[in-house]
């Protein structure tokens, strides 16, 4: 083995491993109305909380998420082991702010929760605002 390779290897042994932090404080989650986005660039959610307007909540582990599909006419479909969840609404792939889109956040485990809107709130929402009309599981 070359000396350069051994020097690089020895340097890596002394490095601390990268740690992905999971936020403990709800203030670490930015509220976009329809969904909550983890603010830290390295933060990742362990579970996705799905909140219905009637108060029912289902939390699913991101580790069980096999794939996520976006179809503008159908919404977002999450395929989990043994379960399919559909999120229907408006502007589900629109930017809520630069580089913040719901489907992108789900694929990157940065969305902590998704919230169904009450019908009155959905009607008051702005033209480009993300609105969750229905979550089906």
C-alpha positions in Angstrom: 0.0 0.0 0.0 1.1 3.5 -0.7 2.1 5.9 2.1 -0.5 8.5 0.9 -3.3 5.9 1.2 -2.3 5.0 4.7 -2.0 8.6 5.7 -5.6 9.3 4.4 -6.9 6.2 6.2 -5.2 7.2 9.5 -6.7 10.7 9.2 -10.2 9.3 8.6 -9.9 7.0 11.7 -9.5 10.1 13.9 -12.6 11.9 12.4 -15.9 12.0 14.1 -18.7 10.4 12.2 -21.4 12.6 10.7 -24.5 12.7 12.9 -27.9 13.5 11.5 -29.8 15.4 14.2 -33.5 14.9 14.9 -35.1 18.0 16.3 -36.6 17.8 19.8 -38.1 21.3 19.9 -41.2 22.0 17.9 -39.8 25.4 17.1 -37.3 23.6 14.9 -40.2 23.0 12.5 -41.3 25.8 10.2 -45.1 25.8 9.8 -46.3 26.3 6.2 -49.9 25.7 7.1 -50.3 22.5 5.1 -47.1 20.9 6.3 -44.2 21.3 8.8 -40.7 21.6 7.4 -37.6 20.9 9.5 -35.4 24.0 9.5 -32.0 22.5 10.1 -30.2 21.5 6.9 -29.1 18.2 8.5 -32.4 17.5 10.4 -34.4 14.4 9.3 -37.7 13.3 10.7 -38.1 9.7 11.9 -41.8 9.7 11.3 -44.3 11.6 9.2 -47.4 12.7 11.1 -50.6 12.8 9.0 -53.2 15.0 10.6 -56.9 14.9 9.5 -59.2 17.9 9.9 -61.4 15.8 12.3 -58.5 15.3 14.7 -57.4 11.8 13.7 -53.7 11.4 13.4 -51.6 8.6 11.8 -47.8 8.7 12.2 -45.8 6.5 9.8 -42.1 5.7 10.0 -40.1 7.1 7.1 -38.1 3.9 7.2 -41.2 2.1 5.9 -41.6 4.4 2.9 -40.9 2.4 -0.2 -41.6 5.2 -2.7 -43.5 8.4 -3.2 -45.3 9.4 -6.4 -46.6 12.8 -7.5 -49.3 13.0 -10.1 -50.9 16.4 -10.5 -54.4 14.9 -11.1 -54.1 12.3 -8.2 -51.9 14.1 -5.7 -49.1 12.4 -3.7 -49.2 8.7 -3.1 -47.0 7.2 -0.4 -46.3 3.5 -0.7 -45.4 2.1 2.6 -44.9 -1.6 3.5 -48.5 -3.0 3.5 -50.2 0.4 3.2 -50.9 3.2 0.7 -51.6 6.7 1.7 -52.9 9.4 -0.7 -52.5 13.1 -0.1 -54.9 15.2 -2.3 -54.9 18.9 -2.6 -53.7 21.9 -4.6 -50.2 23.1 -5.4 -48.7 20.0 -3.9 -45.5 20.5 -6.0 -45.4 24.3 -5.7 -42.6 26.1 -3.9 -43.9 27.4 -0.6 -40.6 29.4 -0.5 -37.5 28.9 -2.6 -36.4 25.3 -2.6 -39.2 24.1 -0.3 -41.8 21.8 -2.0 -43.9 19.2 -0.2 -43.0 16.2 -2.3 -39.3 17.2 -2.1 -39.5 17.5 1.7 -41.1 14.0 1.9 -38.4 12.4 -0.2 -35.7 14.1 1.9 -37.5 13.2 5.2 -37.7 16.9 6.1 -41.5 17.1 6.4 -42.5 16.4 10.0 -46.3 16.6 9.5 -49.0 17.1 6.9 -52.3 18.7 7.9 -55.7 18.5 6.1 -57.3 22.0 5.8 -60.7 22.7 7.0 -63.0 23.5 4.0 -63.3 27.2 5.0 -59.5 27.6 5.3 -59.0 25.8 2.0 -61.3 28.4 0.3 -59.4 31.3 1.9 -56.0 30.0 0.8 -54.0 32.0 -1.7 -53.8 31.0 -5.4 -50.3 29.5 -5.1 -50.5 28.2 -1.6 -50.2 24.5 -0.9 -53.5 23.1 0.4 -54.2 19.6 1.7 -57.8 18.9 0.9 -57.8 15.2 1.9 -55.6 12.5 3.4 -56.7 9.0 2.8 -55.3 5.9 4.5 
